[in-house]
């Protein structure tokens, strides 16, 4: 139960660091690294970052430059597949 609470706090820190203080993410990386093995913590942080990006895209969908996103998507999708 304590591990889940720490991961929630770390996820909130990641979200805050994406918007305000970039260096703050180091704390969340350390929290995830102490709770999980290296590969799993890296995957969990990547999942948190991807969900944050999806939420941001949904929130700012009217302000996004969709032509630019469509141009970048063919290069991004193979990287996601290879990374997975």
Secondary structure by P-SEA (a helix, b strand, c coil): caaaaaaaaaaaaaaaaaccccccaaaaaaaaaaaccaaaaaaaaaaaaaaaaaaaaaaaccccaaaaaaaaaaaaaaaaaaac
